[in-house]
Amino acid sequence: MYRITPLLILLLSVALVACDATQETNNRPPTTEGQPATIAYGEETCTHTGEIIDDRRYGAIITTSDGERLPFASVEDMVQYEIKGEIAESAIEERWVLDVVRTSRLLKAEDARYLRTKNQPSPGGLDITPFDGDEDLSYNMRFLLDGDDLSWEEVLLYVCEETATDDIDIAARLCDEPSSDELSVLSLN
């Protein structure tokens, strides 16, 4: 007959605690070295809208120079947050978007490609889907989903066009529109 020793009880207790800790992080996909922690779906809220982030195909994160991590439900929400001047450009360390094909992987926003199509609605409402910039994948996604392939700069312009803002200087910063100072100089001529 086997005898249960205090050491065996201790080992079983440690194993159970470790399993419980793993259970708590199951809503968060694994993180690749050098990337911020990904989004805990169903738990974290979008920094821009304040709503729970629950669509596991989408997500974006801004990391700041002071180490803060700002999660967003979509790339559109992240860009709109910036357009509205909620964060200074100088405070942004990096921008990340979730790869729609490999949803456990974050891509630098500036390096990703984006598909704009009504056939793949996104949580931000502008139907922008990020993915790795591989040429074959880009072609196939455009062909299969009947959409437009966009660069990061084109995403910024598109979101700027679709987002109304009364502050000309904020729009100028991200949307390449003339600032209020430039407009006043133009109006004097």
TIBA-706495 format. One record per residue: residue in one letter; y, x, z of N, C-alpha, C, O, CB in turn; residue number from 1. Coordinates in steps of 0.001 Angstrom, whole numbers. Each point is the difference from the previous one (the first is absolute). Last residue first. Glycine has a CB too. Layout:
{A; {Y; X; Z}; {Y; X; Z}; {Y; X; Z}; {Y; X; Z}; {Y; X; Z}; NUM}
...
//
This chain:
{N; {85220; -2751; -48224}; {181; 542; -1350}; {200; -1071; -1025}; {166; 299; -1183}; {-1539; 1610; 1819}; 189}
{L; {381; -2744; 4003}; {1353; 538; -107}; {279; 501; -1405}; {1162; 90; -397}; {-1232; 533; 2810}; 188}
{S; {-4245; -2247; -1089}; {937; -1117; -147}; {1438; 474; -134}; {840; -733; -523}; {-2396; -681; 1840}; 187}
{L; {-1994; 4543; -535}; {-132; -601; -1316}; {1024; -1110; -223}; {526; -148; -1103}; {-2952; 713; 1144}; 186}
{V; {2165; 1427; 4192}; {549; 962; -953}; {-55; -583; -1419}; {944; 141; -778}; {-1669; 1787; 2267}; 185}
{S; {-1277; -4410; 1893}; {1455; -37; 180}; {673; 986; -942}; {1085; -283; -508}; {-1379; -386; 2912}; 184}
{L; {-4434; 576; -2294}; {529; -1216; -606}; {1522; -66; 124}; {674; -436; -934}; {-2830; -729; 1458}; 183}
{E; {-146; 4676; 1604}; {-22; 178; -1447}; {556; -1217; -717}; {682; 136; -1015}; {-2653; 1363; 1255}; 182}
{D; {1532; -1766; 4398}; {1016; 1011; -334}; {72; 208; -1511}; {1083; 81; -580}; {-1466; 1054; 2798}; 181}
{S; {-3010; -3946; -521}; {1302; -668; 84}; {1121; 976; -324}; {990; -403; -610}; {-1900; -1180; 2334}; 180}
{S; {-3707; 2816; -3991}; {388; -338; 1370}; {1363; -683; -12}; {649; -58; -1044}; {-1981; 2010; 1956}; 179}
{P; {-2401; -2075; -5040}; {1209; 650; 514}; {318; -463; 1412}; {-155; -1175; 331}; {1026; 1358; -2662}; 178}
{E; {-5968; -3; 837}; {1159; -802; -377}; {1244; 704; 524}; {-98; 793; 937}; {-1251; -2961; -903}; 177}
{D; {-3539; 3329; 537}; {818; 675; -1006}; {1113; -879; -550}; {351; 104; -1175}; {-2333; 1243; 594}; 176}
{C; {-1261; -2246; 4284}; {-123; -675; -1296}; {823; 638; -1113}; {75; -550; -1098}; {-494; -1516; 2354}; 175}
{L; {196; 3362; 3560}; {-1373; -93; -510}; {-95; -459; -1447}; {-977; 296; -689}; {287; -771; 2990}; 174}
{R; {4958; 1141; -107}; {-832; 1084; 511}; {-1398; -30; -603}; {-552; 1049; -332}; {1862; -1095; 2449}; 173}
{A; {1871; -3432; -2957}; {265; 1214; -774}; {-936; 1122; 412}; {-460; 773; -839}; {2850; -1454; 599}; 172}
{A; {-2436; -3398; 2654}; {-654; -143; -1300}; {180; 1269; -828}; {-921; 420; -700}; {1302; -2907; 769}; 171}
{I; {1907; 2310; 3975}; {-1444; 83; 245}; {-758; -91; -1323}; {-921; 778; -248}; {1216; -1814; 2539}; 170}
{D; {4356; 453; -2447}; {-330; 1387; 310}; {-1490; 192; 272}; {-575; 1023; -371}; {2868; -747; 1294}; 169}
{I; {-429; -4657; -1700}; {-62; 800; -1228}; {-427; 1429; 300}; {-737; 593; -788}; {2524; -2024; -224}; 168}
{D; {-2726; -3264; 3564}; {547; 1311; 303}; {-195; 923; -1200}; {-1103; 486; -252}; {634; -815; 2715}; 167}
{D; {-1244; -4142; -2219}; {1457; -68; -63}; {641; 1360; 217}; {1182; 175; -295}; {-1301; -2518; 1104}; 166}
{T; {-4839; 828; -2981}; {641; 592; 1162}; {1506; -46; -197}; {499; 255; -1096}; {-2492; 1246; 1523}; 165}
{A; {-3168; -3358; -2625}; {1455; -156; 90}; {495; 685; 1266}; {-576; -179; 1073}; {489; -2012; -2345}; 164}
{T; {-4355; 3001; -1910}; {463; -155; 1373}; {1511; -68; 17}; {679; 954; -379}; {-2691; 267; 1252}; 163}
{E; {-600; -410; -4861}; {-507; -1257; 548}; {510; -301; 1403}; {-182; -1112; 494}; {-1823; 1439; -1881}; 162}
{E; {3110; 3732; -963}; {415; -1112; -871}; {-373; -1340; 610}; {742; -973; -125}; {-1008; 2448; -1874}; 161}
{C; {-1240; 2427; 4182}; {1457; -137; 112}; {518; -1171; -826}; {852; -761; 459}; {-681; 3223; -76}; 160}
{V; {-4686; -1290; -759}; {238; -647; 1287}; {1503; -189; 216}; {425; -1023; 537}; {-2546; 2045; 402}; 159}
{Y; {902; 1335; -4809}; {-477; -1384; -71}; {275; -747; 1310}; {501; -1125; -25}; {-2284; 1842; -1604}; 158}
{L; {2748; 3925; 1435}; {921; -779; -828}; {-399; -1473; -49}; {850; -883; 115}; {-400; 2928; -1483}; 157}
{L; {-3356; 924; 3626}; {1289; -97; 699}; {978; -869; -786}; {640; -886; 567}; {-1016; 3158; 444}; 156}
{V; {-3689; -1256; -3078}; {-203; -949; 1091}; {1313; -204; 752}; {384; -1132; 293}; {-2809; 1831; -81}; 155}
{E; {2349; 2594; -3493}; {30; -1332; -610}; {-234; -1095; 1039}; {562; -1090; -109}; {-1381; 2086; -2040}; 154}
{E; {462; 3500; 3519}; {1384; -288; -345}; {138; -1390; -617}; {966; -710; 279}; {-568; 3158; -621}; 153}
{W; {-4741; -838; 1254}; {717; -283; 1248}; {1456; -381; -303}; {523; -952; 580}; {-2033; 2563; 676}; 152}
{S; {-1646; -2630; -5290}; {144; 1186; 842}; {722; -424; 1284}; {443; -1142; 116}; {-379; 2714; -2151}; 151}
{L; {-3173; -4908; -1215}; {1310; 456; 449}; {-101; 1297; 789}; {-988; 247; 691}; {1759; -2614; -634}; 150}
{D; {-3402; -1347; -3737}; {-224; 1215; 769}; {1370; 573; 357}; {802; 286; -889}; {-3044; 182; -269}; 149}
{D; {719; -5753; -34}; {827; 1152; -337}; {-296; 1150; 953}; {-88; -197; 1212}; {1880; -1320; -2118}; 148}
{G; {-5342; -2612; -642}; {1238; 249; 719}; {718; 1232; -491}; {-396; 621; -987}; {-594; -1722; 2937}; 147}
{D; {-3794; -1397; -2287}; {1123; -399; -843}; {1331; 162; 736}; {658; -978; 355}; {-2162; -634; -1552}; 146}
{L; {-3206; 2711; 2511}; {831; -927; 761}; {1261; -425; -741}; {812; -758; 531}; {-1694; 1804; 1520}; 145}
{L; {-2415; 1975; -4003}; {-771; -1049; 675}; {878; -1055; 666}; {-319; -1188; -25}; {-1465; 2862; 394}; 144}
{F; {3845; 2148; -2510}; {-754; -784; -969}; {-699; -1189; 669}; {108; -1131; -474}; {-437; 3207; -904}; 143}
{R; {2603; 1054; 4069}; {971; -716; -835}; {-715; -943; -954}; {409; -1146; -187}; {1184; 3080; 350}; 142}
{M; {-4265; 905; 2402}; {604; -1034; 845}; {1004; -819; -800}; {44; -1224; 122}; {-362; 2676; 1908}; 141}
{N; {-1709; 2235; -4202}; {-960; -1072; 268}; {608; -1118; 839}; {-230; -1177; -278}; {-1602; 2855; 143}; 140}
{Y; {4435; 2226; -710}; {-236; -755; -1221}; {-909; -1202; 260}; {296; -1117; -423}; {1; 3223; -906}; 139}
{S; {382; 854; 4898}; {1255; -665; -332}; {-177; -890; -1233}; {410; -1161; -1}; {882; 3091; 992}; 138}
{L; {-4816; 896; 245}; {104; -1132; 911}; {1248; -816; -312}; {-39; -1231; 8}; {-1186; 2527; 1765}; 137}
{D; {658; 2673; -4127}; {-1014; -978; -402}; {85; -1247; 858}; {-63; -1121; -504}; {-1426; 2974; -261}; 136}
{E; {4375; 1788; 1895}; {354; -656; -1267}; {-1007; -1059; -430}; {393; -1084; -431}; {742; 3175; -229}; 135}
{D; {100; -690; 5821}; {-933; 406; -1034}; {258; -789; -1287}; {113; -1226; 38}; {-1821; 1818; 1727}; 134}
{G; {3979; -804; 2815}; {610; 148; -1311}; {-901; 486; -1115}; {506; 421; -1040}; {1503; 0; 2264}; 133}
{D; {-2987; -3630; 3322}; {55; 1407; -366}; {477; 120; -1448}; {-304; -860; -826}; {-1562; 1419; 2460}; 132}
{F; {3502; -4929; 759}; {-1297; 621; -210}; {209; 1459; -391}; {1115; 418; -313}; {-2136; -2633; -382}; 131}
{P; {3742; -2895; 2435}; {-88; 1458; -139}; {-1433; 472; -235}; {-962; -597; 483}; {2957; 802; 995}; 130}
{T; {867; -4965; -2535}; {-1236; 524; 549}; {-57; 1510; -205}; {-1; 458; -1143}; {-1160; -2652; 700}; 129}
{I; {4656; -2482; 369}; {-102; 1431; -270}; {-1213; 546; 747}; {-130; -173; 1212}; {2650; 379; -1538}; 128}
{D; {-132; -4847; 95}; {-1230; 292; -742}; {-113; 1457; -442}; {-322; 288; -1152}; {351; -2633; 387}; 127}
{L; {3261; -224; 3591}; {436; 513; -1296}; {-1173; 516; -837}; {198; 576; -1070}; {1996; 19; 2105}; 126}
{G; {-2458; -2406; 3587}; {464; -1023; -927}; {457; 492; -1359}; {284; -816; -877}; {351; -402; 2850}; 125}
{G; {-2770; 3278; 2218}; {1458; 60; -75}; {598; -952; -1019}; {1219; -161; -54}; {-1389; 2501; 751}; 124}
{P; {-4642; -1739; -20}; {624; -673; 1144}; {1524; -22; -54}; {625; -900; 562}; {-2583; 1588; 761}; 123}
{S; {-831; -560; -5956}; {98; 862; 1174}; {727; -723; 1127}; {734; -953; -261}; {-738; 2989; -1214}; 122}
{P; {-3073; -3293; -3370}; {1133; -250; 892}; {-42; 884; 1245}; {-1065; 233; 572}; {1133; -2582; -1405}; 121}
{Q; {-2124; 2415; -4099}; {-352; 693; 1242}; {1171; -178; 975}; {761; 939; 231}; {-2241; 776; -1465}; 120}
{N; {1708; -3503; -3148}; {-1438; -149; 223}; {-481; 694; 1270}; {-1168; -131; 365}; {891; -22; -2818}; 119}
{K; {4745; 391; 585}; {-173; -1279; 698}; {-1478; -242; 318}; {-320; -856; 825}; {2360; -67; -1995}; 118}
{T; {244; 5888; 646}; {-682; -1064; -729}; {-121; -1246; 865}; {-243; 79; 1204}; {-1023; 1633; -2531}; 117}
{R; {2649; 3902; 1153}; {716; -1259; 254}; {-646; -1068; -874}; {83; 50; -1228}; {2118; 1150; 1800}; 116}
{L; {-3608; 3912; 1528}; {-245; -1031; -993}; {769; -1240; 413}; {-146; -482; 1123}; {-2143; 1421; -1685}; 115}
{Y; {2625; 4717; 1562}; {103; -1382; 473}; {-236; -945; -1164}; {469; 232; -1114}; {1151; 443; 2930}; 114}
{R; {-2472; 4841; 144}; {391; -866; -1119}; {-56; -1420; 531}; {-633; -262; 1023}; {-254; 1874; -2829}; 113}
{A; {1736; 3214; 4719}; {-860; -1115; -414}; {523; -635; -1283}; {1142; 225; -402}; {-1755; -648; 2802}; 112}
{D; {2848; 3962; 124}; {-1061; 486; -882}; {-881; -1116; -548}; {-720; 208; -977}; {746; 1902; 2261}; 111}
{E; {3601; -2800; 1901}; {602; 602; -1179}; {-1040; 466; -1018}; {316; 133; -1182}; {1592; 563; 2608}; 110}
{A; {-3210; -2456; 2855}; {592; -1046; -841}; {548; 569; -1304}; {-127; -627; -1052}; {692; -662; 3114}; 109}
{K; {-4746; 3343; 547}; {1452; 149; 110}; {625; -948; -1019}; {-393; -18; -1167}; {227; 2466; 1944}; 108}
{L; {-4512; -3849; 1186}; {574; 859; -1026}; {1481; 180; 294}; {643; -913; 518}; {-2343; 140; -2234}; 107}
{L; {-3203; -744; 4507}; {1438; -101; -187}; {438; 996; -1070}; {-528; 1109; -92}; {842; -1854; 2495}; 106}
{R; {-5269; -1837; -1244}; {763; 1201; -342}; {1477; -321; -186}; {362; -952; -692}; {-2398; 1917; -391}; 105}
{S; {-1785; -3976; 1784}; {76; 803; 1209}; {886; 1224; -213}; {119; 842; 890}; {-2402; -1637; -235}; 104}
{T; {1243; -2474; -4126}; {892; -538; 1032}; {17; 773; 1310}; {780; -330; 894}; {-1177; -1837; -1919}; 103}
{R; {-435; 2811; -4263}; {-673; 623; 1144}; {825; -336; 1239}; {832; 798; 431}; {-1812; 1109; -1857}; 102}
{V; {2506; -4008; -2329}; {-1383; 235; -433}; {-827; 576; 1135}; {-1110; -464; 263}; {1900; 833; -2611}; 101}
{V; {3901; -1171; 2844}; {-706; -1284; -103}; {-1465; 182; -410}; {-837; -849; 306}; {3011; -241; -905}; 100}
{D; {1163; 4370; 3463}; {-635; -31; -1320}; {-848; -1265; -92}; {-937; -173; 780}; {911; 2723; -936}; 99}
{L; {4449; -1848; 3325}; {-1454; -114; 19}; {-520; -118; -1427}; {475; -834; -770}; {-403; -265; 3044}; 98}
{V; {4491; 3785; -649}; {-481; -1313; -427}; {-1518; 19; 1}; {-619; 1048; -185}; {2689; -1445; -1224}; 97}
{W; {2570; 3343; 3597}; {-1411; -90; -370}; {-309; -1420; -437}; {583; -954; 516}; {-1192; 2799; 1098}; 96}
{R; {4950; 1981; -548}; {-367; -1390; -292}; {-1444; 4; -493}; {-377; 822; -835}; {2793; -1479; 259}; 95}
{E; {781; 4258; 3856}; {-856; -293; -1145}; {-229; -1502; -118}; {92; -745; 976}; {-1208; 2987; -735}; 94}
{E; {4646; -389; 2536}; {-782; 1215; -244}; {-852; -186; -1258}; {66; 801; -932}; {-116; -276; 3418}; 93}
{I; {4809; -2932; -713}; {-1323; -175; -611}; {-640; 1357; -271}; {538; 832; -732}; {207; -3003; -309}; 92}
{A; {3767; 1448; 2730}; {-1002; -178; 1055}; {-1419; -91; -557}; {-968; 101; 754}; {2699; -1259; 610}; 91}
{S; {2268; 1436; -4116}; {-234; 1284; 665}; {-1061; -87; 1097}; {-559; 1022; 398}; {2915; -420; -905}; 90}
{E; {-822; -4510; -1786}; {-813; 833; -897}; {-361; 1321; 669}; {-1110; 504; -170}; {2219; -1560; -1820}; 89}
{A; {-175; -3242; 5017}; {770; 990; -754}; {-947; 839; -851}; {-1096; 348; 440}; {2870; -280; 1365}; 88}
{I; {-2551; -5273; -242}; {-355; 1383; 334}; {828; 931; -881}; {187; -255; -1189}; {-2555; -416; 1877}; 87}
{E; {2952; -3961; -1002}; {-608; -17; 1324}; {-406; 1398; 472}; {-267; 215; 1182}; {-537; -2524; -1656}; 86}
{G; {2985; 350; -3779}; {626; 989; 863}; {-545; 46; 1408}; {689; 442; 918}; {1294; -739; -2266}; 85}
{K; {-3256; -2277; -2788}; {862; -695; 962}; {612; 936; 1031}; {717; -442; 897}; {-2113; -1570; -1221}; 84}
{I; {-1690; 3634; -2917}; {1159; -546; -708}; {978; -643; 974}; {1215; 126; -154}; {-2640; -508; -1872}; 83}
{E; {-2780; 1912; 3688}; {931; 1093; -307}; {1269; -518; -675}; {1098; 437; 343}; {-3046; 1121; -566}; 82}
{Y; {-1423; -4633; 1052}; {459; 498; 1293}; {1013; 1127; -201}; {1022; 63; 682}; {-3229; -698; 370}; 81}
{Q; {-67; -974; -4803}; {1035; -937; 427}; {589; 407; 1350}; {1200; -159; 225}; {-2359; -1667; -1494}; 80}
{V; {-2514; 4296; -386}; {1203; 268; -784}; {1134; -940; 419}; {1145; 440; 101}; {-2572; 349; -2027}; 79}
{M; {-2768; -1464; 3962}; {516; 1314; 368}; {1314; 290; -729}; {969; 448; 613}; {-3322; 353; -199}; 78}
{D; {-13; -4710; -1523}; {609; -122; 1324}; {615; 1328; 438}; {1079; 25; 592}; {-2736; -1821; 1}; 77}
{E; {-798; 1745; -4598}; {1256; -739; -148}; {728; -132; 1332}; {1220; 152; 66}; {-2213; -1406; -1985}; 76}
{V; {-3347; 3145; 1774}; {1007; 951; -456}; {1347; -699; -155}; {1038; 604; 267}; {-2812; 747; -1444}; 75}
{S; {-1470; -3546; 4744}; {-56; 337; -1425}; {1058; 1033; -333}; {893; 276; 802}; {-1761; -2567; -1341}; 74}
{A; {41; 823; 5037}; {-1070; -766; -637}; {-169; 362; -1469}; {-1083; -173; -559}; {1525; -1674; 2160}; 73}
{F; {1335; 5338; 2270}; {491; -1103; -821}; {-1187; -694; -659}; {-1036; 620; -244}; {3235; 580; -170}; 72}
{P; {-773; 2651; 4800}; {-935; -642; -932}; {648; -1178; -741}; {877; -676; 538}; {-2769; 1371; 958}; 71}
{L; {3531; 4112; 1043}; {414; -1373; -263}; {-939; -640; -1020}; {20; 385; -1170}; {2380; 212; 1687}; 70}
{R; {-1892; 3785; 3215}; {-836; -522; -1083}; {330; -1469; -182}; {-211; -797; 914}; {-1645; 2467; -433}; 69}
{E; {4277; 3154; 1860}; {-284; -1440; 38}; {-787; -393; -1249}; {165; 601; -1061}; {1942; -1037; 2411}; 68}
{G; {-250; 4921; -242}; {-1397; -301; 289}; {-347; -1480; 75}; {-1143; -348; 296}; {1120; 2460; 896}; 67}
{D; {4310; 178; -2416}; {-230; 98; 1449}; {-1403; -467; 403}; {-263; -232; 1180}; {2711; -125; -835}; 66}
{S; {-930; 260; -4895}; {128; 1395; 423}; {-194; 162; 1507}; {-310; 1095; 468}; {1866; -714; -2379}; 65}
{T; {-4009; -4492; -592}; {1364; 484; 172}; {0; 1442; 505}; {-1017; 515; 466}; {1790; -2862; -1}; 64}
{T; {-4095; -1104; -3590}; {20; 877; 1173}; {1397; 595; 64}; {571; 398; -1016}; {-3087; 138; 877}; 63}
{I; {306; -5184; -2196}; {1031; 1037; -5}; {-215; 817; 1263}; {-140; -550; 1092}; {1822; -878; -2420}; 62}
{I; {-5073; -1956; -1739}; {426; 600; 1266}; {1132; 982; -281}; {-61; 783; -948}; {-2264; -1050; 1948}; 61}
{A; {-895; -4238; -3193}; {869; 1158; -219}; {461; 495; 1364}; {49; -760; 967}; {719; -96; -3253}; 60}
{G; {-4551; -2857; -464}; {631; 572; 1174}; {837; 1195; -391}; {-242; 639; -1024}; {-1637; -1439; 2454}; 59}
{Y; {-2505; -2816; -3288}; {1384; 456; -112}; {488; 600; 1303}; {-554; -251; 1071}; {974; -1496; -2789}; 58}
{R; {-4764; -257; 1039}; {186; 662; -1290}; {1380; 635; -126}; {238; 797; -907}; {-1828; -2424; -95}; 57}
{R; {20; -1095; 4768}; {-512; 1375; 38}; {131; 738; -1329}; {-251; 1204; -57}; {-1324; -1955; 1801}; 56}
{D; {4281; -3314; 825}; {-640; 198; -1296}; {-388; 1473; -127}; {853; 858; -224}; {479; -2771; -822}; 55}
{D; {1088; 176; 4904}; {-1414; -386; -16}; {-700; 164; -1347}; {-1222; -141; -63}; {1803; -1433; 1838}; 54}
{I; {3968; 2331; 1855}; {-520; 570; -1249}; {-1493; -283; -45}; {-760; 510; 823}; {2543; 1323; -882}; 53}
{I; {2315; -4633; 2650}; {-1241; 775; 149}; {-457; 485; -1374}; {3; -759; -969}; {-666; -582; 3027}; 52}
{E; {5927; 457; -1389}; {-1261; -745; -88}; {-1191; 940; 176}; {85; 1196; -276}; {1006; -2877; -1254}; 51}
{G; {3714; 2846; 1246}; {-434; -379; 1337}; {-1299; -784; 20}; {-444; -428; 1066}; {2806; 415; -426}; 50}
{T; {406; 2230; -4339}; {-75; -1461; 137}; {-352; -465; 1407}; {278; -1144; 360}; {-940; 1064; -2729}; 49}
{H; {1248; 4864; 1287}; {1044; -747; -718}; {-22; -1497; 309}; {1042; -590; 283}; {-1176; 2294; -2088}; 48}
{T; {-3144; 1352; 3583}; {1303; 396; 522}; {1118; -813; -645}; {1014; -265; 645}; {-1899; 2572; -231}; 47}
{C; {-4200; -4014; 297}; {818; 626; -1027}; {1385; 280; 581}; {631; -891; 568}; {-1920; -291; -2418}; 46}
{T; {-3073; 945; 5081}; {938; -855; -726}; {801; 832; -991}; {228; 1192; 206}; {-84; -2757; 1762}; 45}
{E; {-5418; 1973; 432}; {1363; 515; -150}; {865; -984; -783}; {-495; -800; -794}; {-383; 3154; 874}; 44}
{E; {-3703; -3522; 714}; {597; 364; 1287}; {1462; 432; -140}; {850; -417; 787}; {-3118; 1103; -1}; 43}
{G; {-736; -1868; -4445}; {-184; -1100; 929}; {620; 267; 1362}; {22; -889; 851}; {-2101; 334; -2051}; 42}
{Y; {1027; 4854; -1524}; {149; -1337; -572}; {-340; -1077; 1028}; {-949; 122; 775}; {398; 802; -3043}; 41}
{A; {2324; 4137; 2508}; {-1005; -781; 734}; {193; -1454; -423}; {818; -724; 568}; {-872; 2355; 1439}; 40}
{I; {1392; 3025; -4859}; {405; -1254; 637}; {-1177; -661; 709}; {-1109; -47; -532}; {2880; -252; -1215}; 39}
{T; {-1506; 5740; 1110}; {150; -1154; -878}; {255; -1255; 831}; {100; 66; 1225}; {-1609; 1010; -2942}; 38}
{A; {2980; 4058; 2948}; {-1034; -991; 293}; {231; -1204; -905}; {1136; -440; -175}; {-1351; 1226; 2594}; 37}
{P; {2128; 3570; -4504}; {189; -747; 1246}; {-1196; -915; 245}; {-806; -239; -899}; {3313; 329; 607}; 36}
{Q; {-3187; 4555; -2359}; {532; -1346; -210}; {243; -658; 1349}; {-620; 364; 999}; {-590; -562; -3211}; 35}
{G; {-785; 4526; 1743}; {1334; 94; -577}; {644; -1347; -272}; {1173; -68; -367}; {-1876; 2191; -625}; 34}
{E; {-4571; -2012; 1222}; {869; 1000; 622}; {1332; 92; -742}; {26; 24; -1230}; {-2049; 1261; 1996}; 33}
{T; {-534; -5897; -843}; {-234; 1310; -585}; {998; 969; 618}; {1125; -381; 321}; {-1993; -624; -2500}; 32}
{T; {-1231; -3717; 4307}; {1169; 731; -462}; {-422; 1340; -562}; {-841; 689; 578}; {2278; -1842; 1119}; 31}
{P; {-4010; -4004; -1134}; {104; 1394; 408}; {1211; 680; -627}; {456; -388; -1076}; {-2933; 459; 1332}; 30}
{P; {2771; -5356; 664}; {-822; 895; -811}; {167; 1444; 443}; {995; 330; 646}; {-806; -1913; -2569}; 29}
{R; {343; -2814; 5034}; {821; 1063; -590}; {-913; 909; -809}; {-897; 627; 563}; {2580; -722; 1349}; 28}
{N; {-3254; -3539; 746}; {955; -611; -900}; {862; 1028; -704}; {806; -353; -861}; {-801; -1638; 2315}; 27}
{N; {-3255; 3213; 1914}; {-644; -427; -1238}; {946; -674; -977}; {-299; -36; -1194}; {-1768; -218; 2485}; 26}
{T; {2621; 2178; 3409}; {671; 572; -1158}; {-606; -447; -1323}; {381; 531; -1042}; {190; 1409; 2449}; 25}
{E; {-2286; -3321; 2961}; {1424; -302; 16}; {717; 505; -1238}; {1025; -573; -370}; {-1109; 659; 2832}; 24}
{Q; {-4562; 896; -1696}; {194; -1401; -358}; {1489; -337; -90}; {406; -756; -883}; {-2586; 178; 1996}; 23}
{T; {823; 4794; 531}; {-135; -80; -1442}; {269; -1413; -482}; {630; -186; -1041}; {-2286; 2055; 1087}; 22}
{A; {1534; -1174; 4563}; {1201; 623; -550}; {-29; -36; -1524}; {1036; -216; -629}; {-874; 1701; 2649}; 21}
{D; {-3973; -2982; 276}; {1096; -939; 192}; {1288; 560; -586}; {766; -744; -612}; {-1870; -134; 2686}; 20}
{C; {-2707; 3645; -2004}; {-178; -1088; -956}; {1134; -990; 82}; {458; -492; -1032}; {-2911; 775; 1185}; 19}
{A; {2356; 3134; 3031}; {318; 550; -1322}; {-146; -1068; -1079}; {825; -74; -911}; {-1589; 2344; 1672}; 18}
{V; {-568; -3364; 3606}; {1465; 123; -60}; {420; 519; -1374}; {978; -483; -570}; {-875; 912; 3065}; 17}
{L; {-4713; -588; -1612}; {552; -1344; -115}; {1525; 19; -101}; {575; -759; -781}; {-2530; -104; 2072}; 16}
{A; {-313; 4940; -517}; {-296; -499; -1346}; {592; -1393; -210}; {547; -286; -1066}; {-2658; 1649; 1037}; 15}
{V; {2378; 542; 4317}; {895; 709; -923}; {-208; -507; -1420}; {967; -194; -737}; {-998; 2231; 2221}; 14}
{S; {-2911; -3660; 1778}; {1357; -521; 228}; {997; 635; -957}; {850; -691; -561}; {-1408; 306; 2970}; 13}
{L; {-3878; 2019; -2342}; {62; -1328; -615}; {1386; -617; 143}; {485; -654; -924}; {-2918; 349; 1405}; 12}
{L; {1642; 4402; 1710}; {-18; 179; -1458}; {84; -1334; -738}; {719; -115; -993}; {-2069; 2191; 1306}; 11}
{L; {964; -2149; 4419}; {1293; 543; -404}; {74; 157; -1518}; {1008; -359; -607}; {-831; 1551; 2811}; 10}
{I; {-4274; -2452; -346}; {964; -1107; 123}; {1383; 461; -452}; {705; -731; -695}; {-2030; -257; 2612}; 9}
{L; {-2016; 4257; -1648}; {-265; -911; -1107}; {969; -1169; 16}; {485; -406; -1056}; {-2892; 1066; 1098}; 8}
{L; {2563; 2319; 3572}; {480; 659; -1209}; {-199; -893; -1223}; {882; -80; -855}; {-1403; 2313; 1879}; 7}
{P; {-1181; -3598; 3230}; {1459; -164; -109}; {564; 648; -1262}; {972; -500; -567}; {-850; 448; 3054}; 6}
{T; {-5179; -1517; -2749}; {764; 926; 826}; {1490; -272; -150}; {426; -599; -987}; {-2239; 2328; 763}; 5}
{I; {-3190; -4303; -426}; {1392; 25; -452}; {787; 864; 965}; {77; -277; 1196}; {-258; -2030; -2250}; 4}
{R; {-5211; 2413; -321}; {930; -154; 1106}; {1426; 134; -525}; {321; 989; -659}; {-2029; -80; 2297}; 3}
{Y; {-3481; -2361; -3730}; {1244; 767; -95}; {913; -306; 1166}; {76; -1132; 476}; {-271; 1142; -2955}; 2}
{M; {-5401; -60; 2163}; {1174; -822; 0}; {1252; 877; 0}; {54; 1045; 648}; {-1316; -2863; 552}; 1}
//
